[in-house]
């Protein structure tokens, strides 16, 4: 029955079918050609943006060689900076939590340096349609977190382009993306010694990357859930396998930014289902990805290494599986 409905949808025009993730491009599979790893060269610097301040598979993971918004009668939280509430719940992993209401923001909301915003489990988006993998800018983001800022208890809705941008040493707690557009979260810039921490939360329905790392330093991710990250090719539309996915990464260290850095990512207590790879890193720049207590289902690769560059050329894959760059053992990965 499911195949019949999907086949009928393709015949009638799949864009008319509702997407469970809120974006019609998840139901527009392409031909089975490996896509570019990076759609374009992305500057690691932050561009000027118009914004408003928030005022005070079948696979082996160990190869032998490396080669709509909900409404509520509850009052919407005022857009003011406040300490993270100690009474706010932190959901680690699992399904998308219930929302307290929704808000379509007219402009990017900026969390000032060192300040915090607790969204009270409201859905925030921009009230605009997702543009797929077309590169957006800061003015397309829902939130910009300036250096040392914190964001908690927020659901990023489907009607947006760029999700959340970070300017370094950001803290995200219980932040969810109901339907990822271009990227869910991007570290736009960050110093070598700084760490951005993501605790709890999750993301659903990404066509390609979920967490993008353009600056330097470290991203630490724990208690995070990701599901259905990757674009399925047309010829393998009905194949429930990571081999049917053209793309899809939970994390990508930028492979061809104008400014390249050594970057590190740490995953612990993460659950990932139906995606191509968990991490893509650049071994020639000294990147590392470390995995502990990771649960996967329908994921082709845990970690893939590339030869990155600062010329804008397409980075070449040079390996996958455990290595000095991809740090994990068989006991760190559990297949669900």
C-alpha positions as CSV (number, residue, x, y, z in Angstrom):
1,X,0.0,0.0,0.0
2,X,2.8,2.4,0.9
3,X,4.5,1.8,-2.4
4,X,1.3,2.3,-4.3
5,X,0.7,5.7,-2.6
6,X,4.3,6.8,-3.3
7,X,4.1,5.7,-6.9
8,X,0.8,7.5,-7.4
9,X,2.4,10.6,-5.8
10,X,5.3,10.5,-8.2
11,X,2.9,10.1,-11.1
12,X,0.8,13.1,-10.0
13,X,3.7,15.2,-9.1
14,X,5.5,14.5,-5.8
15,X,5.8,18.2,-4.8
16,X,2.0,18.1,-4.2
17,X,2.4,15.4,-1.6
18,X,2.8,16.4,2.1
19,X,6.2,15.9,3.6
20,X,6.5,14.5,7.1
21,X,9.3,17.0,7.6
22,X,7.5,20.1,6.3
23,X,9.7,20.4,3.2
24,X,8.6,19.2,-0.2
25,X,12.2,18.7,-1.4
26,X,12.4,15.6,0.8
27,X,10.0,14.0,-1.6
28,X,11.8,15.0,-4.8
29,X,14.5,12.3,-5.2
30,X,17.2,12.9,-7.8
31,X,19.0,10.5,-10.1
32,X,21.6,8.2,-8.5
33,X,24.7,10.3,-9.0
34,X,27.0,11.1,-6.1
35,X,26.6,14.8,-5.4
36,X,29.2,17.4,-4.6
37,X,30.3,17.2,-1.0
38,X,30.2,21.0,-0.8
39,X,27.7,23.0,-2.8
40,X,29.9,26.1,-2.8
41,X,32.9,27.6,-1.1
42,X,31.7,29.1,2.2
43,X,33.6,31.9,3.9
44,X,34.4,31.2,7.5
45,X,33.9,34.9,8.3
46,X,30.6,36.3,9.3
47,X,28.7,38.5,6.8
48,X,26.8,41.6,7.7
49,X,23.2,40.7,8.5
50,X,20.0,42.5,9.2
51,X,19.0,41.2,12.6
52,X,17.2,42.0,15.8
53,X,18.8,41.6,19.3
54,X,17.0,39.6,21.8
55,X,16.9,42.6,24.1
56,X,18.1,42.4,27.9
57,X,22.1,-0.6,6.0
58,X,23.6,-2.8,5.7
59,X,27.2,-2.0,6.1
60,X,30.3,-2.5,8.1
61,X,31.5,0.4,10.2
62,X,34.9,-1.1,10.5
63,X,36.4,-1.6,7.1
64,X,39.7,-3.4,6.7
65,X,41.3,-0.4,5.0
66,X,40.6,3.3,4.8
67,X,39.9,4.3,1.4
68,X,3.5,23.2,10.8
69,X,3.5,25.2,13.8
70,X,1.3,24.3,16.7
71,X,-0.8,26.9,18.5
72,X,-1.5,27.2,22.2
73,X,-3.3,29.4,24.6
74,X,-0.1,29.8,26.6
75,X,1.5,33.2,26.4
76,X,4.4,33.5,24.0
77,X,7.7,34.2,25.9
78,X,8.9,37.8,25.5
79,X,11.9,38.1,23.3
80,X,14.2,39.1,26.2
81,X,17.5,37.7,27.3
82,X,17.2,35.7,30.5
83,X,19.2,33.1,32.4
84,X,18.5,29.5,31.4
85,X,15.7,28.4,33.7
86,X,16.6,25.7,36.1
87,X,13.1,24.4,35.9
88,X,13.3,23.9,32.1
89,X,13.3,20.3,31.0
90,X,16.2,18.9,29.0
91,X,15.1,16.2,26.6
92,X,18.1,14.1,25.5
93,X,17.3,12.1,22.4
94,X,13.9,10.7,21.3
95,X,11.2,12.3,19.3
96,X,10.3,15.9,18.7
97,X,8.8,17.2,21.9
98,X,5.4,19.0,22.1
99,X,5.6,22.8,21.6
100,X,4.1,25.5,23.8
101,X,3.1,27.6,20.7
102,X,4.8,29.2,17.7
103,X,6.3,32.4,16.5
104,X,7.3,33.4,12.9
105,X,10.1,35.9,13.4
106,X,10.3,38.9,11.0
107,X,14.1,39.1,11.3
108,X,17.0,37.1,12.6
109,X,17.1,37.2,16.4
110,X,20.5,37.8,17.9
111,X,21.6,36.6,21.3
112,X,24.3,39.0,22.6
113,X,27.7,37.9,23.8
114,X,27.5,35.9,27.0
115,X,23.7,36.2,27.2
116,X,21.1,33.4,27.3
117,X,17.7,32.9,25.8
118,X,15.2,30.2,27.0
119,X,12.5,29.7,24.4
120,X,10.1,27.9,26.7
121,X,9.6,25.1,24.1
122,X,8.1,27.5,21.5
123,X,8.5,26.8,17.8
124,X,10.5,29.6,16.1
125,X,10.9,30.0,12.4
126,X,11.0,32.8,9.8
127,X,7.7,32.2,8.0
128,X,9.4,31.5,4.7
129,X,9.8,28.4,2.5
130,X,12.9,26.3,2.6
131,X,15.1,26.9,-0.4
132,X,16.8,23.5,-0.2
133,X,20.6,23.4,-0.6
134,X,20.8,27.0,-1.9
135,X,23.3,28.8,0.3
136,X,21.7,31.4,2.6
137,X,23.3,34.0,4.8
138,X,23.1,35.4,8.3
139,X,19.9,37.3,7.5
140,X,18.2,34.0,6.7
141,X,19.0,32.5,10.1
142,X,16.4,32.1,12.8
143,X,18.9,32.8,15.6
144,X,22.5,34.1,15.7
145,X,24.3,33.3,18.9
146,X,27.2,35.7,19.5
147,X,30.4,34.6,21.3
148,X,29.7,32.8,24.5
149,X,25.9,33.0,24.2
150,X,23.4,30.3,25.0
151,X,20.1,29.0,23.5
152,X,17.8,26.5,25.2
153,X,14.4,24.9,25.0
154,X,13.6,25.9,21.5
155,X,12.1,24.1,18.5
156,X,13.2,25.5,15.1
157,X,10.3,25.1,12.8
158,X,10.2,24.1,9.1
159,X,9.6,27.6,7.6
160,X,13.2,28.8,7.5
161,X,16.4,28.6,5.5
162,X,19.4,28.7,7.8
163,X,18.5,27.5,11.3
164,X,21.0,28.7,14.0
165,X,24.4,30.4,13.5
166,X,27.1,30.5,16.1
167,X,30.0,33.0,16.5
168,X,32.0,30.9,18.9
169,X,31.8,29.1,22.2
170,X,28.0,28.7,22.0
171,X,25.9,26.5,24.3
172,X,22.8,24.8,23.0
173,X,20.6,22.9,25.4
174,X,17.4,21.0,24.3
175,X,17.3,22.7,20.9
176,X,15.3,20.8,18.2
177,X,14.9,21.2,14.4
178,X,11.6,19.8,13.2
179,X,12.7,20.0,9.5
180,X,16.3,21.0,8.6
181,X,16.7,23.2,5.5
182,X,20.2,24.0,4.3
183,X,21.9,23.3,7.6
184,X,20.5,23.1,11.1
185,X,23.4,24.7,12.9
186,X,26.6,26.4,11.7
187,X,29.7,27.5,13.6
188,X,30.5,30.5,11.5
189,X,33.6,31.5,13.4
190,X,35.4,30.2,16.5
191,X,38.9,30.4,17.9
192,X,41.1,27.4,18.2
193,X,40.7,27.0,21.9
194,X,37.0,27.5,22.1
195,X,34.3,24.8,22.5
196,X,30.7,24.9,21.3
197,X,28.5,22.5,23.3
198,X,25.2,20.9,22.2
199,X,23.4,18.9,24.9
200,X,20.1,17.1,24.2
201,X,17.8,18.1,21.3
202,X,17.7,16.7,17.8
203,X,17.1,17.2,14.1
204,X,14.9,15.6,11.5
205,X,14.5,15.5,7.8
206,X,17.9,17.0,6.6
207,X,18.6,16.8,2.9
208,X,22.3,17.0,3.5
209,X,24.3,18.4,6.5
210,X,22.9,18.9,10.0
211,X,25.8,20.4,11.9
212,X,28.3,22.6,9.9
213,X,31.6,23.6,11.3
214,X,33.3,26.5,9.5
215,X,35.3,28.2,12.3
216,X,38.1,26.5,14.3
217,X,38.0,24.8,17.7
218,X,35.8,22.0,19.0
219,X,32.1,21.0,18.8
220,X,30.9,18.7,21.5
221,X,27.6,16.9,20.9
222,X,25.9,14.7,23.6
223,X,22.4,13.3,24.0
224,X,21.4,14.3,20.5
225,X,19.0,12.5,18.1
226,X,19.1,12.7,14.3
227,X,16.7,11.0,11.9
228,X,16.3,10.8,8.1
229,X,19.3,12.9,7.1
230,X,20.1,12.4,3.4
231,X,18.5,12.7,0.0
232,X,17.3,9.4,-1.6
233,X,18.1,8.7,-5.2
234,X,15.2,8.1,-7.6
235,X,16.2,4.6,-8.7
236,X,16.4,3.4,-5.1
237,X,13.4,5.3,-3.8
238,X,11.9,2.2,-2.3
239,X,15.2,0.7,-1.0
240,X,15.4,1.1,2.8
241,X,19.1,1.3,3.0
242,X,21.8,3.9,3.5
243,X,23.2,2.8,0.1
244,X,20.1,4.5,-1.4
245,X,21.2,7.9,0.0
246,X,23.1,10.4,-2.1
247,X,24.1,12.6,0.8
248,X,23.5,13.2,4.5
249,X,26.0,14.0,7.2
250,X,25.3,14.7,10.9
251,X,28.5,16.8,11.0
252,X,30.8,18.3,8.4
253,X,34.0,20.2,8.9
254,X,34.0,22.6,6.0
255,X,36.0,21.1,3.2
256,X,36.7,24.2,1.1
257,X,36.1,27.3,3.1
258,X,38.1,30.5,2.2
259,X,39.9,30.1,5.6
260,X,40.6,26.6,6.8
261,X,41.3,25.5,10.4
262,X,42.0,22.4,12.5
263,X,38.6,21.3,13.9
264,X,37.5,18.7,16.3
265,X,34.1,17.1,17.1
266,X,33.2,14.9,20.0
267,X,30.0,12.7,20.0
268,X,28.6,10.9,23.0
269,X,25.3,9.3,23.7
270,X,24.1,10.1,20.1
271,X,21.3,8.2,18.3
272,X,21.3,8.4,14.4
273,X,18.9,6.7,12.1
274,X,18.6,6.7,8.3
275,X,21.6,8.8,7.1
276,X,24.7,8.4,5.0
277,X,27.5,9.3,7.5
278,X,27.9,10.8,11.0
279,X,31.0,12.9,10.4
280,X,33.0,14.2,7.5
281,X,36.4,15.7,8.5
282,X,39.6,16.9,6.8
283,X,42.5,14.7,7.8
284,X,45.1,17.0,6.1
285,X,44.2,19.8,8.4
286,X,44.4,17.7,11.6
287,X,40.7,17.3,12.2
288,X,39.5,14.6,14.5
289,X,36.1,13.0,15.3
290,X,35.7,11.1,18.5
291,X,32.7,8.7,19.2
292,X,31.5,7.2,22.4
293,X,28.2,5.3,23.1
294,X,26.8,6.0,19.6
295,X,23.6,4.2,18.5
296,X,22.9,3.9,14.7
297,X,20.4,2.3,12.3
298,X,20.5,2.7,8.6
299,X,23.8,4.7,8.6
300,X,26.4,3.8,6.0
301,X,29.6,5.3,7.5
302,X,30.5,6.5,11.0
303,X,33.3,8.7,9.9
304,X,34.7,9.7,6.5
305,X,37.9,11.7,5.9
306,X,38.6,14.1,3.1
307,X,41.5,16.2,1.7
308,X,40.3,19.7,2.3
309,X,41.4,22.9,0.6
310,X,41.0,26.7,0.7
311,X,40.7,27.1,-3.0
312,X,37.0,26.3,-3.3
313,X,37.7,23.0,-5.1
314,X,35.7,19.9,-4.4
315,X,37.4,18.1,-1.4
316,X,38.3,14.5,-2.2
317,X,37.4,11.6,0.0
318,X,40.6,9.8,1.2
319,X,39.3,7.2,3.7
320,X,36.6,6.0,6.1
321,X,36.4,4.0,9.3
322,X,38.6,4.1,12.5
323,X,41.9,5.9,12.2
324,X,44.0,8.5,13.9
325,X,41.5,11.1,12.6
326,X,38.3,9.0,13.2
327,X,38.6,7.9,16.8
328,X,36.3,5.0,17.8
329,X,36.3,1.2,18.3
330,X,33.7,-1.4,17.8
331,X,32.5,-1.1,21.4
332,X,31.7,2.6,20.9
333,X,29.1,1.9,18.2
334,X,25.8,0.0,18.7
335,X,23.6,-1.0,15.7
336,X,20.0,-0.8,16.7
